[in-house]
Amino acid sequence: MVRRKVVQIDEEKCTGCGLCIPNCAEGALQIIDGKARLITDKLCDGLGACIGHCPEDAIRIIEREAEEFDERGLSHWPVQLKLVPIHAPFFKNADLLVVADCVPFAYAQFHEDFLKGRAVVVGCPKLDDIELYREKLTTILKTNSIKSITVLFMEVPCCFGLVKAVENAIVTSGKEIPLKKLKIGIRGEIKPESEPASMEHPRAFAPSY
């Protein structure tokens, strides 16, 4: 523990609007029980980028005993596409994994086969705003040096919307970014791709680690 600056949230003032969340590049804040909360000291750099985005003046910088800031701890948090900061440090020169949020539950070896060496974002194209996904992914691709994208999606029809959002984001970004698409069956198997021939067969992409 060291004495340093971290953010403090006044829970009486906080309305849980969430405007501070996307403006914390370190992913140190979350909405829990309707209030913004600092989830761990080690993710807060103490710079206070979130303060100006709070309409209730509920966030301030204080100096106290806290865990040392750990930049290495930021590698994959937050992962929800709605919450992840556009300029999150883990996007720099990243191989990006875009995952439908049911996939890790269906595919037992998800962590071992797909996460290593990748930045990850997750979302549900049925429950969330797919247009928001498309726009946010476009901005992420435009403003970061993404090297490649892999999309993991379920075989259910609604899940293919996530693939379309990624494809559209790549085109709109104006960048040429290699894209791999893998469809996961409801029993947890990798399914042969039935989309047009331009889509690479999922068996052609086998994790190399």
C-alpha positions as CSV (number, residue, x, y, z in Angstrom):
1,M,0.0,0.0,0.0
2,V,1.2,3.5,-0.8
3,R,-0.3,7.0,-0.2
4,R,-1.5,8.3,-3.5
5,K,-4.4,10.0,-5.4
6,V,-7.5,8.0,-6.3
7,V,-11.1,8.9,-7.1
8,Q,-13.8,8.9,-4.5
9,I,-17.5,8.7,-5.3
10,D,-20.1,10.4,-3.2
11,E,-22.9,7.8,-3.2
12,E,-25.5,10.2,-2.0
13,K,-24.9,12.4,-5.0
14,C,-24.4,9.6,-7.5
15,T,-27.6,8.8,-9.6
16,G,-26.0,5.8,-11.4
17,C,-26.3,7.5,-14.8
18,G,-23.1,5.8,-15.9
19,L,-21.6,8.7,-17.8
20,C,-18.3,8.3,-15.9
21,I,-17.9,4.6,-17.0
22,P,-16.8,5.0,-20.7
23,N,-14.6,7.9,-19.7
24,C,-12.4,5.8,-17.4
25,A,-9.9,4.3,-19.8
26,E,-8.6,2.0,-17.0
27,G,-12.0,0.4,-16.4
28,A,-11.8,1.2,-12.7
29,L,-15.5,2.1,-12.4
30,Q,-18.7,0.1,-12.6
31,I,-22.3,0.6,-11.8
32,I,-23.1,-1.7,-8.9
33,D,-26.5,-1.6,-7.1
34,G,-27.4,1.6,-9.0
35,K,-24.3,3.5,-8.0
36,A,-20.9,4.2,-9.6
37,R,-18.2,2.4,-7.6
38,L,-14.4,2.1,-7.7
39,I,-14.0,-1.6,-8.1
40,T,-10.3,-1.7,-7.2
41,D,-7.7,0.8,-6.3
42,K,-5.1,-0.7,-8.5
43,L,-7.0,0.2,-11.7
44,C,-7.4,3.9,-10.8
45,D,-4.5,6.1,-12.0
46,G,-5.7,9.0,-10.0
47,L,-5.9,11.4,-12.9
48,G,-9.6,11.9,-12.7
49,A,-10.6,11.8,-16.4
50,C,-14.1,10.7,-15.2
51,I,-14.7,13.8,-13.1
52,G,-15.8,16.2,-15.8
53,H,-18.4,13.8,-17.1
54,C,-20.3,13.5,-13.9
55,P,-23.4,15.8,-14.0
56,E,-23.9,15.5,-10.2
57,D,-20.4,16.5,-9.1
58,A,-20.2,13.2,-7.3
59,I,-16.6,12.3,-8.1
60,R,-13.5,13.9,-6.6
61,I,-9.8,13.1,-6.2
62,I,-8.5,12.3,-2.7
63,E,-5.2,11.2,-1.4
64,R,-5.2,8.1,0.8
65,E,-3.5,4.7,1.4
66,A,-4.2,2.6,-1.7
67,E,-2.9,-0.3,-3.8
68,E,-0.3,0.8,-6.3
69,F,-1.6,1.5,-9.8
70,D,-1.2,-1.6,-12.0
71,E,-1.3,-0.8,-15.7
72,R,-0.7,-4.5,-16.5
73,G,-4.0,-5.3,-14.8
74,L,-5.9,-3.4,-17.5
75,S,-5.4,-6.0,-20.2
76,H,-9.1,-7.2,-20.4
77,W,-11.3,-5.0,-18.4
78,P,-14.0,-4.0,-18.9
79,V,-15.0,-6.4,-21.7
80,Q,-18.7,-5.4,-22.3
81,L,-18.8,-3.6,-25.7
82,K,-21.2,-1.0,-24.3
83,L,-18.8,-0.1,-21.4
84,V,-15.4,-0.5,-22.9
85,P,-13.6,2.8,-23.4
86,I,-12.8,3.6,-27.0
87,H,-9.2,4.3,-26.2
88,A,-8.7,1.4,-23.8
89,P,-4.9,0.6,-23.7
90,F,-5.4,-3.0,-24.6
91,F,-6.6,-2.0,-28.1
92,K,-3.1,-0.8,-29.0
93,N,-1.7,-3.1,-31.7
94,A,-4.2,-5.7,-30.7
95,D,-5.6,-8.8,-32.2
96,L,-9.3,-8.2,-31.3
97,L,-11.7,-10.9,-30.3
98,V,-15.4,-9.9,-30.6
99,V,-17.6,-12.5,-28.8
100,A,-21.3,-13.0,-28.5
101,D,-21.8,-13.3,-24.7
102,C,-23.3,-16.8,-24.8
103,V,-20.2,-18.3,-26.5
104,P,-18.1,-18.7,-23.3
105,F,-20.9,-20.7,-21.8
106,A,-21.4,-23.0,-24.8
107,Y,-17.7,-23.5,-25.8
108,A,-15.9,-25.2,-22.9
109,Q,-12.4,-24.4,-24.0
110,F,-13.1,-20.7,-24.7
111,H,-10.4,-19.3,-22.5
112,E,-7.7,-21.8,-23.5
113,D,-8.4,-21.7,-27.3
114,F,-9.3,-18.1,-28.0
115,L,-8.3,-15.6,-25.3
116,K,-4.5,-15.9,-25.2
117,G,-2.8,-12.9,-26.8
118,R,-6.1,-11.1,-27.7
119,A,-8.0,-8.1,-26.6
120,V,-11.7,-9.1,-26.1
121,V,-15.1,-7.4,-26.2
122,V,-18.4,-9.1,-25.7
123,G,-22.0,-8.3,-26.5
124,C,-25.5,-9.6,-27.3
125,P,-26.9,-8.4,-30.6
126,K,-30.4,-9.5,-29.6
127,L,-30.6,-7.7,-26.2
128,D,-28.5,-4.7,-27.0
129,D,-28.5,-1.9,-29.6
130,I,-26.8,-3.4,-32.6
131,E,-26.4,0.1,-34.2
132,L,-24.6,1.2,-31.1
133,Y,-22.3,-1.8,-31.5
134,R,-21.6,-0.9,-35.1
135,E,-20.9,2.8,-34.4
136,K,-18.7,2.0,-31.4
137,L,-16.7,-0.7,-33.2
138,T,-16.2,1.7,-36.1
139,T,-14.8,4.3,-33.8
140,I,-12.6,1.8,-32.1
141,L,-11.2,0.6,-35.4
142,K,-10.7,4.2,-36.7
143,T,-8.8,5.4,-33.6
144,N,-6.8,2.3,-32.6
145,S,-4.2,0.1,-34.3
146,I,-6.2,-3.1,-34.5
147,K,-4.2,-5.8,-36.3
148,S,-6.9,-8.4,-36.8
149,I,-10.4,-9.3,-35.7
150,T,-11.9,-12.7,-34.8
151,V,-15.7,-12.9,-34.3
152,L,-17.1,-15.8,-32.3
153,F,-20.9,-16.1,-32.6
154,M,-23.6,-18.6,-31.8
155,E,-25.5,-20.6,-34.5
156,V,-28.8,-18.9,-33.5
157,P,-30.0,-16.5,-36.3
158,C,-30.0,-13.3,-34.2
159,C,-26.3,-13.8,-33.3
160,F,-25.2,-13.3,-36.9
161,G,-26.0,-9.6,-36.3
162,L,-22.8,-9.3,-34.4
163,V,-20.8,-10.5,-37.5
164,K,-22.6,-8.0,-39.7
165,A,-21.8,-5.2,-37.2
166,V,-18.1,-6.1,-37.3
167,E,-18.1,-6.3,-41.1
168,N,-19.8,-3.0,-41.5
169,A,-17.5,-1.4,-39.0
170,I,-14.4,-2.5,-40.9
171,V,-15.8,-1.1,-44.1
172,T,-16.8,2.2,-42.5
173,S,-13.5,2.6,-40.8
174,G,-11.7,2.6,-44.1
175,K,-9.1,0.2,-42.9
176,E,-8.1,-3.2,-44.3
177,I,-8.2,-5.5,-41.2
178,P,-8.1,-9.3,-41.5
179,L,-11.3,-10.9,-40.3
180,K,-12.0,-14.5,-39.1
181,K,-15.5,-15.7,-38.3
182,L,-16.3,-18.8,-36.2
183,K,-19.8,-20.1,-35.5
184,I,-20.3,-22.0,-32.3
185,G,-23.1,-24.6,-32.0
186,I,-25.5,-24.7,-29.1
187,R,-23.8,-28.0,-28.0
188,G,-20.4,-26.3,-27.9
189,E,-19.0,-27.4,-31.2
190,I,-17.4,-25.3,-34.0
191,K,-19.9,-25.4,-36.8
192,P,-19.2,-25.4,-40.6
193,E,-20.0,-21.9,-42.0
194,S,-23.0,-21.8,-44.2
195,E,-22.6,-18.2,-45.3
196,P,-21.3,-17.2,-48.8
197,A,-18.0,-18.7,-49.9
198,S,-16.3,-15.4,-49.2
199,M,-16.4,-16.2,-45.6
200,E,-13.5,-18.5,-44.5
201,H,-14.4,-22.0,-43.4
202,P,-13.9,-22.0,-39.5
203,R,-11.8,-25.1,-39.7
204,A,-9.2,-23.1,-41.6
205,F,-8.6,-21.2,-38.4
206,A,-7.2,-23.3,-35.7
207,P,-5.7,-21.6,-32.6
208,S,-1.9,-21.9,-32.7
209,Y,-1.4,-21.9,-29.0
